[in-house]
Amino acid sequence: MAENKAALVETLLTLKRKSGKTYNQLAEETGLTNVYVGQLLRRQAHLKPDTAPKLKGALPGLTDEVIEQMMVPPLRGYDPSIIQDPTIYRVTEGVMHFAESIKDIINEEFGDGIMSSVDFYCAVDKIKGVDGNDRVVITFDGKYLRHTEHKAENMLSRPRAK
């Protein structure tokens, strides 16, 4: 399965390169975020039926066979060796470095809970800083999920003794 996924990803990234389009351009044409387009092309996201014709129109050479493969829910994951890439390492380092403070603020603002990575949007933008240098803005936009107390009376899937 990993070989098939790798071959499909290579096909998709080759089509992107040949198109000459950026992730931002593909996002604009499909109505998706730039990161989600990247996730689709790397088979980390599931292509939905309503989006398929938009992606096919935006990415010349995308065949019906490839579209069908993209519409199968993917095996999501990552190769642990990618952490060696400096960009990926720095993003991971940034999240890990700030994670405890982010958690504290989430708990302070929302209560005891987490940010969903399923009901989640992510985008990357380029801005100019006050010093005139280019800056990277990574936006994580996840649904808040409250932790619940596990009361037996609320667990309907388990029969209770009377």
DSSP file with accessible surface (Angstrom, degrees, kcal/mol):
  #  RESIDUE AA STRUCTURE BP1 BP2  ACC     N-H-->O    O-->H-N    N-H-->O    O-->H-N    TCO  KAPPA ALPHA  PHI   PSI    X-CA   Y-CA   Z-CA
    1    1 A M     >        0   0  163      0, 0.0     4,-2.5     0, 0.0     5,-0.2   0.000 360.0 360.0 360.0 -39.7    0.0    0.0    0.0
    2    2 A A  H  >  +     0   0   79      1,-0.2     4,-2.8     2,-0.2     5,-0.2   0.878 360.0  51.2 -62.5 -37.5    2.9    2.4    0.8
    3    3 A E  H  > S+     0   0  166      2,-0.2     4,-2.5     1,-0.2    -1,-0.2   0.908 110.4  48.7 -65.6 -42.3    4.4    1.9   -2.6
    4    4 A N  H  > S+     0   0  115      2,-0.2     4,-2.4     1,-0.2    -2,-0.2   0.910 113.0  47.9 -61.8 -43.0    1.0    2.7   -4.3
    5    5 A K  H  X S+     0   0   51     -4,-2.5     4,-2.9     2,-0.2     5,-0.2   0.935 111.4  50.0 -64.0 -44.4    0.6    5.8   -2.1
    6    6 A A  H  X S+     0   0   62     -4,-2.8     4,-2.4     1,-0.2    -2,-0.2   0.911 112.0  48.1 -61.4 -41.5    4.1    6.9   -2.9
    7    7 A A  H  X S+     0   0   57     -4,-2.5     4,-2.3     2,-0.2    -1,-0.2   0.908 112.7  48.1 -66.0 -41.2    3.6    6.4   -6.7
    8    8 A L  H  X S+     0   0   12     -4,-2.4     4,-2.7     2,-0.2    -2,-0.2   0.922 111.3  50.2 -65.3 -43.6    0.2    8.3   -6.5
    9    9 A V  H  X S+     0   0   19     -4,-2.9     4,-3.0     2,-0.2     5,-0.3   0.930 110.3  50.5 -60.8 -43.2    1.8   11.2   -4.6
   10   10 A E  H  X S+     0   0  101     -4,-2.4     4,-2.3    -5,-0.2    -1,-0.2   0.923 110.6  49.8 -61.7 -41.8    4.6   11.4   -7.1
   11   11 A T  H  X S+     0   0   65     -4,-2.3     4,-2.3     2,-0.2    -2,-0.2   0.941 113.1  46.3 -59.4 -47.6    2.1   11.5   -9.9
   12   12 A L  H  X S+     0   0    0     -4,-2.7     4,-2.2     1,-0.2    -2,-0.2   0.919 113.5  47.3 -65.0 -43.2    0.1   14.3   -8.2
   13   13 A L  H  X S+     0   0   17     -4,-3.0     4,-2.6    28,-0.3    -1,-0.2   0.865 110.6  53.2 -69.0 -32.3    3.2   16.3   -7.4
   14   14 A T  H  X S+     0   0   36     -4,-2.3     4,-2.9    -5,-0.3     5,-0.2   0.920 108.3  50.2 -65.6 -43.5    4.4   15.9  -11.0
   15   15 A L  H  X S+     0   0   25     -4,-2.3     4,-1.8     2,-0.2    -2,-0.2   0.911 110.9  49.9 -60.9 -40.2    1.1   17.2  -12.3
   16   16 A K  H  X>S+     0   0   34     -4,-2.2     4,-1.1     2,-0.2     5,-0.8   0.946 111.8  47.3 -62.9 -48.0    1.3   20.2  -10.0
   17   17 A R  H ><5S+     0   0  145     -4,-2.6     3,-0.8     1,-0.2    -2,-0.2   0.930 112.2  49.7 -59.2 -46.4    4.9   21.0  -11.1
   18   18 A K  H 3<5S+     0   0  171     -4,-2.9    -1,-0.2     1,-0.2    -2,-0.2   0.821 106.0  57.3 -63.1 -31.0    3.9   20.6  -14.8
   19   19 A S  H 3<5S-     0   0   32     -4,-1.8    -1,-0.2    -5,-0.2    -2,-0.2   0.762  97.7-140.9 -70.3 -25.4    0.9   23.0  -14.3
   20   20 A G  T <<5 +     0   0   62     -4,-1.1     2,-0.2    -3,-0.8    -3,-0.1   0.537  55.0 136.8  75.2   7.5    3.3   25.7  -13.0
   21   21 A K      < -     0   0   43     -5,-0.8    -1,-0.3    37,-0.1     2,-0.1  -0.593  49.3-133.1 -91.3 148.8    0.6   26.6  -10.4
   22   22 A T     >  -     0   0   66     -2,-0.2     4,-2.5    -3,-0.1     5,-0.2  -0.459  29.1-107.3 -87.5 166.5    1.3   27.3   -6.7
   23   23 A Y  H  > S+     0   0   69      1,-0.2     4,-2.6     2,-0.2     5,-0.2   0.885 122.9  55.0 -60.5 -36.7   -0.6   25.8   -3.8
   24   24 A N  H  > S+     0   0   93      2,-0.2     4,-2.3     1,-0.2    -1,-0.2   0.905 107.7  48.1 -64.0 -41.1   -2.2   29.3   -3.4
   25   25 A Q  H  > S+     0   0   92      2,-0.2     4,-2.2     1,-0.2    -2,-0.2   0.930 113.0  47.3 -65.0 -44.4   -3.4   29.3   -7.0
   26   26 A L  H  X S+     0   0    0     -4,-2.5     4,-1.6     1,-0.2     6,-0.3   0.886 111.4  52.3 -63.5 -37.7   -4.8   25.8   -6.7
   27   27 A A  H  X>S+     0   0    9     -4,-2.6     4,-2.0    -5,-0.2     5,-1.0   0.926 108.9  49.7 -62.4 -44.8   -6.5   26.8   -3.5
   28   28 A E  H  <5S+     0   0  164     -4,-2.3    -2,-0.2     1,-0.2    -1,-0.2   0.915 112.6  47.2 -60.5 -42.5   -8.1   29.8   -5.1
   29   29 A E  H  <5S+     0   0   90     -4,-2.2    -1,-0.2     1,-0.2    -2,-0.2   0.760 120.8  36.5 -73.8 -24.3   -9.4   27.7   -8.0
   30   30 A T  H  <5S-     0   0    4     -4,-1.6    -1,-0.2    -5,-0.2    -2,-0.2   0.580 102.8-121.4-103.4 -14.2  -10.8   24.9   -5.8
   31   31 A G  T  <5S+     0   0   68     -4,-2.0     2,-0.2     1,-0.3    -3,-0.2   0.672  74.2 118.8  79.4  17.5  -12.1   27.0   -2.9
   32   32 A L  S   <S-     0   0   40     -5,-1.0    -1,-0.3    -6,-0.3     2,-0.2  -0.553  71.8 -93.5-105.1 173.1   -9.8   25.1   -0.4
   33   33 A T     >  -     0   0   42     -2,-0.2     4,-2.1     1,-0.1     5,-0.2  -0.539  35.3-115.6 -81.3 158.4   -7.0   26.3    1.8
   34   34 A N  H  > S+     0   0   18      1,-0.2     4,-1.9     2,-0.2    89,-0.1   0.891 116.3  49.9 -62.7 -37.5   -3.5   26.1    0.5
   35   35 A V  H  > S+     0   0   39     87,-0.6     4,-2.5     2,-0.2    -1,-0.2   0.905 107.6  53.4 -69.9 -37.5   -2.5   23.5    3.1
   36   36 A Y  H  > S+     0   0   74     86,-0.5     4,-2.6     2,-0.2    -1,-0.2   0.902 106.3  53.0 -65.7 -37.0   -5.5   21.3    2.4
   37   37 A V  H  X S+     0   0    0     -4,-2.1     4,-2.5     1,-0.2    -1,-0.2   0.944 109.7  49.4 -59.7 -44.5   -4.6   21.3   -1.3
   38   38 A G  H  X S+     0   0   10     -4,-1.9     4,-1.7     1,-0.2    -2,-0.2   0.908 109.4  51.6 -59.3 -41.8   -1.1   20.1   -0.2
   39   39 A Q  H  <>S+     0   0   75     -4,-2.5     5,-3.5     1,-0.2     6,-0.9   0.891 109.5  50.1 -63.7 -39.2   -2.7   17.4    1.9
   40   40 A L  H ><5S+     0   0    1     -4,-2.6     3,-1.4     4,-0.2    -2,-0.2   0.938 111.5  47.5 -63.0 -45.9   -4.8   16.2   -1.0
   41   41 A L  H 3<5S+     0   0    0     -4,-2.5   -28,-0.3     1,-0.3    -1,-0.2   0.755 114.4  46.6 -70.8 -22.5   -1.7   16.0   -3.3
   42   42 A R  T 3<5S-     0   0  127     -4,-1.7    -1,-0.3    -5,-0.2    -2,-0.2   0.300 115.5-116.7 -98.1   8.4    0.2   14.2   -0.6
   43   43 A R  T < 5S+     0   0   17     -3,-1.4    -3,-0.2    -4,-0.1    32,-0.1   0.853  82.9 120.1  57.8  41.2   -2.7   11.8    0.0
   44   44 A Q  S   <S+     0   0   39     -5,-3.5     2,-0.3    -6,-0.2    -4,-0.2   0.341  70.1  48.7-107.6   0.1   -3.2   13.0    3.6
   45   45 A A  S    S-     0   0    4     -6,-0.9     2,-0.5    -5,-0.2    -2,-0.1  -0.965  84.6-113.8-139.4 157.5   -6.8   14.1    2.9
   46   46 A H        -     0   0   39     -2,-0.3     2,-0.4    28,-0.1    25,-0.2  -0.797  27.1-130.0 -95.8 122.6   -9.8   12.6    1.3
   47   47 A L        -     0   0    1     23,-2.3    -1,-0.0    -2,-0.5     5,-0.0  -0.602  25.3-142.2 -74.2 122.7  -11.0   14.2   -2.0
   48   48 A K    >>  -     0   0   92     -2,-0.4     4,-1.7     1,-0.1     3,-1.1  -0.587  17.7-115.5 -87.6 151.1  -14.8   14.9   -1.6
   49   49 A P  T 34 S+     0   0   82      0, 0.0    -1,-0.1     0, 0.0     3,-0.1   0.849 114.0  52.5 -55.4 -39.0  -17.1   14.5   -4.6
   50   50 A D  T 34 S+     0   0  134      1,-0.2     4,-0.4     2,-0.1    -3,-0.0   0.772 112.8  45.3 -69.2 -25.1  -18.1   18.2   -4.8
   51   51 A T  T <> S+     0   0   22     -3,-1.1     4,-2.5     1,-0.1     3,-0.3   0.727  92.4  81.6 -89.7 -23.6  -14.4   19.2   -4.9
   52   52 A A  H  X S+     0   0   10     -4,-1.7     4,-2.8     1,-0.2     5,-0.2   0.901  92.3  46.5 -52.9 -49.8  -13.3   16.6   -7.5
   53   53 A P  H  > S+     0   0   88      0, 0.0     4,-2.2     0, 0.0    -1,-0.2   0.884 112.5  51.7 -64.3 -32.9  -14.4   18.5  -10.6
   54   54 A K  H  > S+     0   0  110     -4,-0.4     4,-1.7    -3,-0.3    -2,-0.2   0.919 112.4  44.9 -66.9 -43.4  -12.8   21.7   -9.3
   55   55 A L  H  X S+     0   0    0     -4,-2.5     4,-2.0     2,-0.2    -1,-0.2   0.920 112.0  52.3 -66.9 -40.6   -9.5   20.0   -8.7
   56   56 A K  H  < S+     0   0   79     -4,-2.8     6,-0.3    -5,-0.3    -2,-0.2   0.903 111.5  47.2 -62.3 -38.9   -9.7   18.3  -12.1
   57   57 A G  H  < S+     0   0   61     -4,-2.2    -1,-0.2    -5,-0.2    -2,-0.2   0.828 114.8  46.5 -70.4 -30.2  -10.3   21.7  -13.7
   58   58 A A  H  < S+     0   0    1     -4,-1.7    -2,-0.2     1,-0.2    -1,-0.2   0.745 111.2  52.5 -83.6 -24.2   -7.4   23.3  -11.8
   59   59 A L  S >< S-     0   0    0     -4,-2.0     3,-1.7    -5,-0.1    -1,-0.2  -0.825  81.6-144.6-121.0  92.7   -4.8   20.6  -12.4
   60   60 A P  T 3  S+     0   0   80      0, 0.0     3,-0.1     0, 0.0   -41,-0.1  -0.227  83.9  28.5 -56.3 139.3   -4.4   19.7  -16.1
   61   61 A G  T 3  S+     0   0   57      1,-0.3     2,-0.6    -5,-0.1    -5,-0.1   0.349  77.8 141.6  92.8  -5.9   -3.7   16.0  -16.7
   62   62 A L    <   -     0   0    6     -3,-1.7    -1,-0.3    -6,-0.3     2,-0.1  -0.593  41.3-149.8 -72.3 116.2   -5.6   14.8  -13.6
   63   63 A T     >  -     0   0   65     -2,-0.6     4,-2.5    -3,-0.1     5,-0.2  -0.449  23.5-115.3 -88.7 163.1   -7.3   11.6  -14.8
   64   64 A D  H  > S+     0   0  100      1,-0.2     4,-2.6     2,-0.2     5,-0.2   0.861 117.2  57.0 -61.7 -36.0  -10.5   10.0  -13.7
   65   65 A E  H  > S+     0   0  134      2,-0.2     4,-1.9     1,-0.2    -1,-0.2   0.928 108.8  44.5 -62.6 -43.4   -8.5    7.0  -12.4
   66   66 A V  H  > S+     0   0   14      2,-0.2     4,-2.3     1,-0.2    -2,-0.2   0.918 111.6  53.5 -68.2 -41.2   -6.4    9.3  -10.2
   67   67 A I  H  X S+     0   0   15     -4,-2.5     4,-1.2     1,-0.2    -2,-0.2   0.928 107.3  52.2 -57.2 -45.3   -9.5   11.2   -9.0
   68   68 A E  H  < S+     0   0  136     -4,-2.6     3,-0.4     1,-0.2     4,-0.3   0.907 109.6  48.9 -58.7 -42.4  -11.1    7.8   -8.1
   69   69 A Q  H >< S+     0   0   72     -4,-1.9     3,-1.1     1,-0.2    -1,-0.2   0.880 109.1  52.8 -64.8 -37.3   -8.0    6.9   -6.0
   70   70 A M  H 3< S+     0   0    0     -4,-2.3   -23,-2.3     1,-0.2    -1,-0.2   0.717 101.7  61.1 -70.9 -20.0   -8.0   10.3   -4.3
   71   71 A M  T 3< S+     0   0   58     -4,-1.2    -1,-0.2    -3,-0.4    -2,-0.2   0.504  83.4  92.7 -88.0  -2.5  -11.7    9.7   -3.3
   72   72 A V  S <  S-     0   0   86     -3,-1.1   -25,-0.2    -4,-0.3    -3,-0.0  -0.765  96.8-101.8 -85.3 129.4  -10.8    6.6   -1.3
   73   73 A P        -     0   0   88      0, 0.0    -2,-0.1     0, 0.0   -27,-0.1  -0.319  47.8-127.1 -52.9 128.6  -10.2    7.7    2.4
   74   74 A P        -     0   0   16      0, 0.0     2,-0.9     0, 0.0   -28,-0.1  -0.322  10.0-112.2 -80.0 161.5   -6.4    7.7    2.7
   75   75 A L        -     0   0  121    -32,-0.1     2,-0.3   -30,-0.1   -30,-0.1  -0.847  43.6-149.5 -85.9 105.1   -4.1    6.1    5.2
   76   76 A R        +     0   0  138     -2,-0.9     2,-0.3   -32,-0.1   -32,-0.1  -0.587  42.7 100.7 -82.6 143.5   -3.0    9.2    7.0
   77   77 A G        -     0   0   37     -2,-0.3     2,-0.3     2,-0.0    -2,-0.0  -0.971  51.2-118.3 169.8-172.6    0.5    9.2    8.6
   78   78 A Y        -     0   0  176     -2,-0.3     3,-0.0   -34,-0.0    -2,-0.0  -0.989  24.5-106.8-152.8 158.7    4.0   10.4    8.0
   79   79 A D    >   -     0   0   92     -2,-0.3     3,-2.4     1,-0.1     4,-0.3  -0.787  27.4-143.5 -85.5 118.0    7.5    9.2    7.6
   80   80 A P  G >  S+     0   0   90      0, 0.0     3,-1.4     0, 0.0     4,-0.1   0.764  95.5  69.5 -57.8 -21.8    9.4   10.0   10.9
   81   81 A S  G >  S+     0   0   55      1,-0.3     3,-1.9     2,-0.1     4,-0.2   0.691  77.9  79.3 -71.8 -14.3   12.5   10.7    8.9
   82   82 A I  G X  S+     0   0   69     -3,-2.4     3,-2.1     1,-0.3    -1,-0.3   0.733  73.1  79.0 -66.3 -16.3   10.9   13.9    7.4
   83   83 A I  G <  S+     0   0   64     -3,-1.4    -1,-0.3     1,-0.3     6,-0.2   0.742  80.0  70.6 -60.9 -19.3   11.8   15.6   10.8
   84   84 A Q  G <  S+     0   0  159     -3,-1.9    -1,-0.3    -4,-0.1    -2,-0.2   0.712  73.8  97.4 -72.0 -19.8   15.3   15.9    9.3
   85   85 A D  S <> S-     0   0   75     -3,-2.1     4,-3.0    -4,-0.2     5,-0.2  -0.565  80.0-134.0 -68.7 128.9   14.1   18.5    6.9
   86   86 A P  H  > S+     0   0   92      0, 0.0     4,-2.4     0, 0.0     5,-0.2   0.864 102.0  49.6 -57.0 -38.1   15.0   21.9    8.4
   87   87 A T  H  > S+     0   0  100      2,-0.2     4,-2.3     1,-0.2     5,-0.2   0.947 114.2  44.3 -66.5 -46.7   11.6   23.5    7.7
   88   88 A I  H  > S+     0   0   61     -6,-0.2     4,-2.6     1,-0.2     5,-0.2   0.921 113.3  52.0 -64.5 -40.8    9.6   20.5    9.2
   89   89 A Y  H  X S+     0   0  108     -4,-3.0     4,-3.1    -7,-0.2    -1,-0.2   0.936 110.5  47.7 -59.9 -46.1   12.0   20.4   12.1
   90   90 A R  H  X S+     0   0  146     -4,-2.4     4,-2.7    -5,-0.2    -1,-0.2   0.879 111.2  49.8 -67.3 -38.0   11.5   24.1   12.9
   91   91 A V  H  X S+     0   0   60     -4,-2.3     4,-2.5     2,-0.2     5,-0.2   0.950 114.4  45.6 -63.7 -45.7    7.7   23.9   12.6
   92   92 A T  H  X S+     0   0   57     -4,-2.6     4,-2.9     1,-0.2     5,-0.2   0.928 113.1  50.4 -60.9 -45.1    7.7   21.0   15.0
   93   93 A E  H  X S+     0   0   83     -4,-3.1     4,-3.1    -5,-0.2     5,-0.2   0.915 109.9  50.8 -60.4 -42.9   10.1   22.8   17.3
   94   94 A G  H  X S+     0   0   27     -4,-2.7     4,-2.1     2,-0.2    -1,-0.2   0.934 112.5  45.1 -62.0 -46.0    7.9   25.9   17.3
   95   95 A V  H  X S+     0   0   62     -4,-2.5     4,-1.2     1,-0.2    -2,-0.2   0.944 116.8  45.5 -63.5 -46.3    4.8   23.9   18.2
   96   96 A M  H  < S+     0   0  133     -4,-2.9     4,-0.5    -5,-0.2     3,-0.3   0.909 111.8  52.1 -64.4 -40.9    6.6   21.9   20.9
   97   97 A H  H  < S+     0   0  141     -4,-3.1     4,-0.2    -5,-0.2     3,-0.2   0.898 121.4  31.4 -62.9 -40.3    8.3   25.0   22.3
   98   98 A F  H  X S+     0   0  117     -4,-2.1     4,-2.7    -5,-0.2    -1,-0.2   0.478  92.9  99.8 -95.9  -3.8    5.1   26.9   22.7
   99   99 A A  H  X S+     0   0   37     -4,-1.2     4,-2.9    -3,-0.3     5,-0.2   0.866  80.0  49.5 -57.0 -43.7    2.8   23.9   23.3
  100  100 A E  H  > S+     0   0  157     -4,-0.5     4,-2.5     1,-0.2    -1,-0.2   0.925 114.3  45.1 -66.4 -39.3    2.5   24.2   27.1
  101  101 A S  H  > S+     0   0   69     -4,-0.2     4,-2.4     2,-0.2    -1,-0.2   0.908 113.0  50.9 -68.7 -40.2    1.7   27.9   27.0
  102  102 A I  H  X S+     0   0   85     -4,-2.7     4,-2.8     2,-0.2    -2,-0.2   0.939 111.2  49.0 -60.1 -45.0   -0.8   27.3   24.1
  103  103 A K  H  X S+     0   0  111     -4,-2.9     4,-2.8    -5,-0.2     5,-0.2   0.932 110.0  51.3 -59.7 -45.9   -2.4   24.6   26.3
  104  104 A D  H  X S+     0   0   98     -4,-2.5     4,-2.4     1,-0.2    -1,-0.2   0.916 112.1  46.2 -57.8 -43.6   -2.6   26.9   29.3
  105  105 A I  H  X S+     0   0   95     -4,-2.4     4,-3.0     2,-0.2     5,-0.3   0.910 110.9  51.8 -69.7 -40.4   -4.3   29.6   27.2
  106  106 A I  H  X>S+     0   0   34     -4,-2.8     4,-2.9     1,-0.2     5,-0.8   0.956 113.5  45.2 -58.5 -46.7   -6.8   27.1   25.7
  107  107 A N  H  X5S+     0   0   39     -4,-2.8     4,-1.2     3,-0.2    -2,-0.2   0.899 114.7  48.3 -64.4 -38.8   -7.7   25.9   29.2
  108  108 A E  H  <5S+     0   0  154     -4,-2.4    -1,-0.2    -5,-0.2    -2,-0.2   0.909 120.4  35.9 -67.3 -42.2   -7.9   29.4   30.5
  109  109 A E  H  <5S+     0   0  135     -4,-3.0    -2,-0.2    -5,-0.2    -1,-0.2   0.821 136.9  15.9 -82.0 -33.1  -10.1   30.7   27.6
  110  110 A F  H  <5S-     0   0  125     -4,-2.9     2,-0.2     1,-0.3    -3,-0.2   0.647  99.7-120.4-115.2 -27.6  -12.2   27.6   27.0
  111  111 A G     << -     0   0   31     -4,-1.2     2,-0.8    -5,-0.8    -1,-0.3  -0.700  66.3 -12.7 110.1-165.5  -11.9   25.2   30.0
  112  112 A D  S    S+     0   0  107     -2,-0.2    35,-2.4    35,-0.1     2,-0.3  -0.608 101.2  85.0 -78.1 107.5  -10.7   21.7   30.1
  113  113 A G  E     -A  146   0A   7     -2,-0.8     2,-0.3    33,-0.3    33,-0.2  -0.963  61.0-108.0-176.7-168.4  -10.5   20.5   26.5
  114  114 A I  E     -A  145   0A  83     31,-2.7    31,-3.2    -2,-0.3     2,-0.5  -0.860  27.4-103.3-138.2 169.3   -8.5   20.3   23.3
  115  115 A M  E     -A  144   0A  65     -2,-0.3    29,-0.2    29,-0.2     2,-0.1  -0.858  42.5-121.8 -95.6 129.4   -8.3   21.6   19.8
  116  116 A S  E     -     0   0A  10     27,-3.2    27,-0.1    -2,-0.5    25,-0.0  -0.423  18.3-166.3 -68.5 142.9   -9.6   19.1   17.2
  117  117 A S  E    S+     0   0A 100     -2,-0.1     3,-0.2    25,-0.1    -1,-0.1   0.296  90.7  54.6-105.5   4.5   -7.2   18.0   14.4
  118  118 A V  E    S+     0   0A 141      1,-0.2     2,-1.5    25,-0.1    -2,-0.0   0.827 109.5  41.8 -98.4 -53.8  -10.2   16.5   12.6
  119  119 A D  E    S+     0   0A  74     24,-0.1    24,-2.6     2,-0.0     2,-0.3  -0.685 101.5 127.8 -89.6  81.2  -12.5   19.6   12.4
  120  120 A F  E     -A  142   0A  57     -2,-1.5     2,-0.4    -3,-0.2    22,-0.2  -0.996  46.3-161.5-149.7 136.3   -9.4   21.7   11.6
  121  121 A Y  E     -A  141   0A 134     20,-2.4    20,-2.9    -2,-0.3     2,-0.4  -0.953  11.2-175.7-120.7 146.2   -8.3   24.2    9.1
  122  122 A C  E     +A  140   0A  23     -2,-0.4   -87,-0.6    18,-0.2   -86,-0.5  -0.999   5.2 171.3-141.8 140.1   -4.7   25.2    8.4
  123  123 A A  E     -A  139   0A  22     16,-1.5    16,-2.6    -2,-0.4     2,-0.4  -0.987  21.2-144.7-145.9 154.3   -3.2   27.8    6.1
  124  124 A V  E     +A  138   0A  59     -2,-0.3     2,-0.3    14,-0.2    14,-0.2  -0.984  23.2 179.4-120.9 131.1    0.2   29.3    5.4
  125  125 A D  E     -A  137   0A  78     12,-2.7    12,-2.8    -2,-0.4     2,-0.5  -0.920  22.1-136.0-129.9 158.3    0.6   33.0    4.5
  126  126 A K  E     +A  136   0A 156     -2,-0.3     2,-0.3    10,-0.2    10,-0.2  -0.955  30.6 165.2-115.3 127.8    3.4   35.3    3.7
  127  127 A I  E     -A  135   0A  82      8,-2.1     8,-2.9    -2,-0.5     2,-0.5  -0.884  37.6-109.8-132.3 168.4    3.5   38.8    5.2
  128  128 A K  E     -A  134   0A 136     -2,-0.3     6,-0.2     6,-0.2     5,-0.1  -0.871  33.9-137.6 -98.1 131.3    6.0   41.6    5.6
  129  129 A G    >   -     0   0   15      4,-3.2     3,-2.2    -2,-0.5     6,-0.0  -0.263  32.0 -95.8 -78.0 172.8    7.1   42.2    9.2
  130  130 A V  T 3  S+     0   0  166      1,-0.3    -1,-0.1     2,-0.1    -2,-0.0   0.772 128.2  55.6 -61.8 -23.4    7.5   45.7   10.7
  131  131 A D  T 3  S-     0   0   97      2,-0.1    -1,-0.3     1,-0.0     3,-0.1   0.415 120.8-109.8 -88.4   1.5   11.2   45.4    9.8
  132  132 A G  S <  S+     0   0   43     -3,-2.2     2,-0.2     1,-0.3    -2,-0.1   0.387  76.9 130.4  87.3  -4.3   10.3   44.8    6.1
  133  133 A N        -     0   0   98      1,-0.1    -4,-3.2    -5,-0.1    -1,-0.3  -0.536  66.6-100.4 -82.6 150.8   11.5   41.1    6.2
  134  134 A D  E     -A  128   0A  86     -6,-0.2     2,-0.3    -2,-0.2    -6,-0.2  -0.422  42.0-165.5 -66.5 140.4    9.3   38.3    4.9
  135  135 A R  E     -A  127   0A 139     -8,-2.9    -8,-2.1    -2,-0.1     2,-0.5  -0.972  15.9-132.0-131.1 147.7    7.5   36.4    7.7
  136  136 A V  E     -A  126   0A 112     -2,-0.3     2,-0.5   -10,-0.2   -10,-0.2  -0.852  17.4-164.7 -98.4 129.5    5.6   33.1    7.7
  137  137 A V  E     -A  125   0A  48    -12,-2.8   -12,-2.7    -2,-0.5     2,-0.5  -0.974   3.5-171.8-116.4 119.3    2.2   33.0    9.2
  138  138 A I  E     -A  124   0A  72     -2,-0.5     2,-0.5   -14,-0.2   -14,-0.2  -0.961   8.1-160.4-110.5 120.9    0.8   29.5   10.0
  139  139 A T  E     -A  123   0A  62    -16,-2.6   -16,-1.5    -2,-0.5     2,-0.5  -0.907   8.0-168.8-106.8 124.4   -2.8   29.5   11.1
  140  140 A F  E     +A  122   0A  95     -2,-0.5     2,-0.5   -18,-0.2   -18,-0.2  -0.966   7.6 179.8-106.4 122.5   -4.3   26.5   13.1
  141  141 A D  E     +A  121   0A  97    -20,-2.9   -20,-2.4    -2,-0.5     2,-0.4  -0.858  14.7 164.1-127.7  89.8   -8.1   26.8   13.2
  142  142 A G  E     -A  120   0A  21     -2,-0.5   -22,-0.2   -22,-0.2   -25,-0.1  -0.883  40.5-109.1-115.9 145.9   -9.5   23.9   15.2
  143  143 A K  E     -     0   0A 114    -24,-2.6   -27,-3.2    -2,-0.4     2,-0.4  -0.411  38.1-116.8 -64.8 139.4  -12.8   23.2   16.8
  144  144 A Y  E     -A  115   0A  60    -29,-0.2     2,-0.5    -2,-0.1   -29,-0.2  -0.653  28.2-164.3 -80.6 131.5  -12.7   23.2   20.6
  145  145 A L  E     -A  114   0A  66    -31,-3.2   -31,-2.7    -2,-0.4     2,-0.3  -0.973  10.6-142.8-120.9 117.5  -13.6   19.9   22.1
  146  146 A R  E     -A  113   0A 172     -2,-0.5   -33,-0.3   -33,-0.2     2,-0.2  -0.559  18.2-121.0 -78.2 136.7  -14.4   19.8   25.8
  147  147 A H        -     0   0   92    -35,-2.4     2,-0.3    -2,-0.3   -35,-0.1  -0.576  32.9-142.2 -71.6 141.4  -13.3   16.9   27.9
  148  148 A T        -     0   0   79     -2,-0.2     2,-0.4     3,-0.0    -1,-0.0  -0.808  11.2-117.2-110.3 150.0  -16.3   15.2   29.5
  149  149 A E        -     0   0  146     -2,-0.3     2,-1.7     1,-0.1     0, 0.0  -0.683  32.8-124.6 -78.2 135.6  -16.7   13.6   32.9
  150  150 A H        +     0   0  172     -2,-0.4     2,-0.4     3,-0.0    -1,-0.1  -0.546  37.5 175.6 -89.6  79.0  -17.4    9.9   32.4
  151  151 A K    >   -     0   0  100     -2,-1.7     3,-1.6     1,-0.1     4,-0.4  -0.705  31.9-137.8 -84.2 131.4  -20.7    9.4   34.3
  152  152 A A  G >  S+     0   0   71     -2,-0.4     3,-1.6     1,-0.3     6,-0.2   0.856 101.4  62.9 -56.7 -36.2  -22.1    5.9   33.9
  153  153 A E  G 3  S+     0   0  128      1,-0.3    -1,-0.3     3,-0.0     7,-0.0   0.746 101.7  51.6 -64.3 -22.2  -25.6    7.3   33.5
  154  154 A N  G <  S+     0   0  107     -3,-1.6     2,-1.4     1,-0.1    -1,-0.3   0.523  85.0  92.1 -91.9  -5.8  -24.5    9.0   30.2
  155  155 A M    X   +     0   0   91     -3,-1.6     3,-1.2    -4,-0.4    -1,-0.1  -0.667  48.1 170.3 -92.2  86.5  -23.0    5.9   28.7
  156  156 A L  T 3   +     0   0  144     -2,-1.4    -1,-0.2     1,-0.2     4,-0.1   0.696  67.1  68.2 -72.2 -19.6  -26.0    4.6   26.8
  157  157 A S  T 3  S+     0   0  107     -3,-0.1    -1,-0.2     1,-0.1    -2,-0.1   0.599  92.1  69.0 -78.1  -7.3  -24.0    1.9   24.9
  158  158 A R  S <  S-     0   0  165     -3,-1.2    -1,-0.1    -6,-0.2    -3,-0.1  -0.936  86.2-124.4-116.8 121.9  -23.4   -0.1   28.1
  159  159 A P        -     0   0  127      0, 0.0     2,-0.4     0, 0.0    -2,-0.1  -0.339  26.5-145.0 -63.8 141.4  -26.3   -1.8   29.8
  160  160 A R        -     0   0  126     -4,-0.1     2,-0.2    -7,-0.0    -7,-0.0  -0.875  14.2-114.8-109.2 144.7  -26.7   -0.9   33.4
  161  161 A A              0   0  107     -2,-0.4    -1,-0.0     1,-0.1     0, 0.0  -0.481 360.0 360.0 -71.0 145.5  -27.9   -3.1   36.3
  162  162 A K              0   0  250     -2,-0.2    -1,-0.1     0, 0.0     0, 0.0  -0.630 360.0 360.0-101.8 360.0  -31.2   -2.1   37.8
